[in-house]
Amino acid sequence: MTSPAPQLLAAKSGPTVRKTSYTAAVVVNLVMLFVINNLLSWDWFRFLTADFGPLLWLINVSLVATILINLVWLGYNPVWFRSLSQIGLNLISALVTVRMYQVFPFDFSTYEFDWAPLVRLVIILAMVGLALGTITELFKLVPQRVKLSSSRD
């Protein structure tokens, strides 16, 4: 469940902005790790069911992986490595979203509006976004050695 925004910002900025972005991503994901792991006990969101509990380990893997990769990027961040590691993070996030869709640990039956179809749509859009992001990162890994013949003319 990673956010590509810090990586997008970091990819087009200087080293100071990149390091600030990676540090911010670490802090945000640490906070998310704490919040996600306490949601059921805090009982803030009554639409979360007990089925959310068994998903926590997979969500935690995603958050911890994101934290670790951002820490690595603080010291080592060539473009090829960022793309490769972002692909890995996207694949982990895809596992989380697919499992979230399968389990669907939400119950909106007490609400006047049936939120379930909208939440399912958001999860599907997240899957599509992760797929597109992964394809984009794959293209970044392909060397740009092929020159169009029209560019030589």
TAWO-V176612 format. One record per helix or strand of 3 or more residues. SS is the DSSP state (H for helix, E for strand). FROM is the first residue (numbers start at 1). TO is the last residue. Records with the same first field share a line. If there is no record, write none. Layout:
# TAWO-V176612
SS->FROM-TO, FROM-TO
This chain:
# TAWO-V176612
H->5-11, 15-36, 39-42, 50-75, 79-103, 116-141, 149-152
